Amino acid sequence: MNTNGGIAAAASSENPEFVGHVRLYIAGATPNSLRAQQSLREAMSEMQGAAAWLDIEVIDVFKGPKRAIADGILVTPTLVAQYSGKRVMMVGDLRDATALRSILDACAGASQNAGAIAVHPSSEARS
């Protein structure tokens, strides 16, 4: 379980059979970054079982600027979802719950349809 930024992840990015990767780039404890993390936590809690198909990672650009540059992140907060060869980005505090949920559902659905193996939060830990 990735508890980076207080958001739990269900699977490891090291799992080669896992397809749905979601990264949230934040800038420290700024108000928009905190709101984005809260919005993502709420969306994940509403997804219940589908969340087991997503690998969520929170990256603070102050601590990992090279990751942000490599991913083409110019502003924060930015959510980047990668699945089925697609890359979808959502910029801002993720307050638009419908758009956020649509991205997360598509990412989880692509993982399920690709035959990925879901790893439940209690079965893996990473920091």
BELHUWO-V727087 format. One record per backbone hydrogen bond with DSSP energy under -1.0 kcal/mol. NH is the residue of the N-H (numbers start at 1). CO is the residue of the C=O. If there is no record, write none. Layout:
nh=[NH & NH]
co=[CO & CO]
This chain:
nh=[6 & 7 & 10 & 15 & 18 & 21 & 21 & 22 & 23 & 24 & 25 & 26 & 30 & 34 & 35 & 36 & 37 & 38 & 39 & 40 & 41 & 42 & 43 & 44 & 45 & 46 & 47 & 50 & 51 & 52 & 53 & 54 & 55 & 57 & 59 & 61 & 63 & 64 & 68 & 69 & 70 & 71 & 72 & 73 & 78 & 79 & 80 & 81 & 82 & 83 & 86 & 88 & 90 & 92 & 97 & 100 & 101 & 102 & 103 & 104 & 105 & 106 & 107 & 108 & 109 & 110 & 111 & 112 & 113 & 114 & 115 & 116 & 119 & 123 & 126]
co=[3 & 4 & 54 & 12 & 15 & 19 & 82 & 55 & 80 & 57 & 78 & 59 & 27 & 30 & 31 & 32 & 33 & 34 & 35 & 36 & 37 & 38 & 39 & 40 & 41 & 42 & 43 & 47 & 48 & 49 & 50 & 51 & 20 & 22 & 24 & 26 & 60 & 60 & 64 & 65 & 66 & 67 & 69 & 68 & 25 & 90 & 23 & 88 & 21 & 86 & 83 & 81 & 79 & 77 & 95 & 96 & 97 & 98 & 99 & 100 & 101 & 102 & 103 & 104 & 105 & 106 & 107 & 108 & 109 & 110 & 112 & 111 & 52 & 120 & 1]
